[in-house]
Amino acid sequence: MEGVLDMAKVTSKGQVTIPAAIRRLLGIKTGDKVLFVEGADGSVTMRNATLDAFSEARAAFAGAAEEAGLSDERDVVDLVRSVRRERAGA
């Protein structure tokens, strides 16, 4: 078996403890969710769903800062202050 990292035993309730080395490798922390993905070849991989969601959000917002004219942290702070002033006056 190519690429085997570790093994875990399935309990009678279908539960598996993810080995510590795998949790570290995937960045899985207490409370995170894991995602099981089926490949075209029928293989199943496990991923950190929390990190996947963050990556998808980052990709969705890619370029949005430039489109809004935000080039650095100072621009973001100024934008937030402006929005807060508008809401306070409304």
C-alpha positions in Angstrom: 0.0 0.0 0.0 1.7 3.1 -1.2 1.6 6.2 1.0 0.2 4.6 4.1 0.8 7.0 7.1 -1.0 5.2 9.9 -3.8 2.9 10.8 -6.9 3.1 13.1 -9.4 0.6 14.4 -13.1 1.0 13.9 -15.3 0.6 17.0 -18.6 -1.3 17.1 -20.3 2.2 16.8 -18.3 3.0 13.6 -16.1 5.4 15.4 -12.4 5.9 14.6 -9.8 7.9 16.5 -7.7 9.9 14.1 -4.1 9.2 15.0 -2.2 12.3 16.3 0.3 12.3 13.4 -2.6 12.6 10.9 -4.3 15.3 13.0 -1.1 17.3 13.0 -0.6 16.7 9.2 -4.1 17.9 8.4 -4.2 20.7 11.0 -7.2 19.2 12.7 -8.0 20.6 16.1 -10.7 19.9 18.7 -14.1 20.9 17.2 -13.0 20.8 13.6 -15.0 18.8 11.1 -13.4 16.4 8.7 -14.4 15.9 5.1 -14.3 12.6 3.2 -13.9 13.0 -0.5 -14.3 10.2 -3.1 -11.8 10.3 -6.0 -12.6 9.3 -9.5 -10.7 6.1 -9.0 -12.9 5.2 -6.0 -10.3 6.1 -3.4 -11.4 8.1 -0.4 -9.3 10.9 1.1 -9.9 12.8 4.4 -9.5 16.6 4.6 -9.9 19.2 7.2 -13.3 20.7 6.3 -12.5 23.9 8.3 -9.4 24.6 6.2 -11.2 23.7 3.0 -14.0 26.2 3.8 -11.5 28.9 4.6 -9.6 28.2 1.3 -12.9 28.4 -0.7 -13.8 31.7 0.9 -10.4 33.1 0.2 -10.6 32.1 -3.4 -14.1 33.6 -3.7 -12.8 36.9 -2.4 -9.6 36.9 -4.5 -9.3 40.2 -6.3 -12.2 41.8 -4.4 -9.8 44.1 -2.4 -8.2 45.4 -5.5 -11.6 46.0 -7.2 -12.7 48.0 -4.1 -9.5 50.0 -4.2 -8.0 48.5 -1.1 -4.2 48.0 -1.3 -3.2 47.7 2.3 -4.4 47.4 5.9 -4.7 51.1 6.3 -7.2 51.3 3.4 -9.3 48.6 5.1 -9.2 50.5 8.4 -10.3 53.7 6.7 -13.1 51.8 4.9 -14.4 50.3 8.2 -14.3 53.8 9.9 -16.2 55.3 7.0 -18.9 52.6 7.1 -19.2 53.0 10.9 -19.6 56.8 10.5 -22.4 56.3 7.9 -24.3 53.9 10.1 -24.0 56.1 13.1 -25.5 59.0 11.1 -28.4 56.9 9.8 
